[in-house]
Amino acid sequence: MAQPQAIQRTAPVERRLEAVQAALEAQGLAVAQGVDELSHKAQEEWVPRNGGRVVAKAWVDPGVPPAAAGRRPQRGGRAGPVDAQAPPPPGGAGEHGHGAERHLLHAVLVHRLHHHRPAPDWYKDLEYRARVVRESRTVLREMGLDLPPEVEIRVWDTTADTRYMVLPQQPAHTIGWPEDKLAAIVTRDAMIGVAKL
Amino acid sequence: MDGIHDLGGKQGFGRVRYTLDAPAFHAPWEVRANALYGHAVRLGLFNMDEYRHAIERMEPRHYLTAGYYERTLTSVATLIVEKGLVSRQELEERAGGAVPLAAPSAPGRGNLPQRETLPAR
């Protein structure tokens, strides 16, 4: 029989955090300054506009292949959206959007096992992680993105080793815009694949 | 281990609480918890794989009810105790209450009969 333990109320989470930080400080580890610095970075530097600049560069740089850049395909075909494209799967066929049989594809990201940081709250919630891999179309619709049935949805599951970014399709009316202006229209949610631009 | 963290495809969850321009943090302590974890990795107290593993080892009920940054904090607290940097008692004294930690690392579940897993008497 284990010894009965005194019932002790769990300390509030902020007190636990302070305790961890203070205990490390007491070990002679300079923690406070590093925490301040990384807090600043997480809020001011690791921001979605970094991704927006990458997207804008891919849109305007002719060196980036169309499939990777998510440009509107040149050939006619159907007018359905190729909303977003992710890198081709390892070893798989990744040609979408500019082949003879154009594939109407929408990419969406999830971190099924964990989380991203600093990601939007809903991305880290249990609901999104559990459901988007099983009923992606329903989840996207609930989030305001109603994709036509002919659009295939592919969910890219981030792992500890691999992170993805969706390269959204450039809106037609922005063709020819300067890179700075393009970068400003890119949203975090479009780079996750739950919204269009 | 097929832990509680492996949520993909689990059924019964409700709507995603989606808002436009959703924040990553809701309180200053969340920013600090996130930064503390990053800084601890930078100091070499533990690595990111250990950090993730400690979250995966959280007691399932605690995992499901803790928010994202409470899981972060629980992992950090667990690892610094396991590595002998601080004691759980010290953390609990400083916090003025219990500090729940993740369960110890253990091999995956087996299905051996009990007579093969208990030490011989």
Interface residues (C-beta under 8 A of the other chain):
Chain A: Q8 R9 T10 A11 P12 V13 E14 R15 R16 L17 E18 A19 V20 Q21 A22 A23 L24 A26 Q27 L29 V31 G34 V35 D36 E37 L38 S39 A42 Q43 V110 R112 L113 H114 H115 R117 P118 A119 P120 D121 W122 Y123 K124 D125 L126 E127 Y128 R129 A130 R131 V132 V133 R134 V139 E142 M143 G144 D157 A160 D189 V194
Chain B: H5 D6 L7 G8 G9 K10 Q11 F13 G14 R15 V16 R17 Y18 T19 L20 A22 P23 A24 F25 H26 W29 V31 R32 A33 N34 A35 L36 G38 H39 A40 R42 L43 L45 M48 D49 R52 I55 E56 L64 Y68 Y69 E70 L73 V76 A77 I80 L85 V86 E90 L91 E92 R94 A95 G96 G97 A98 V99 P100
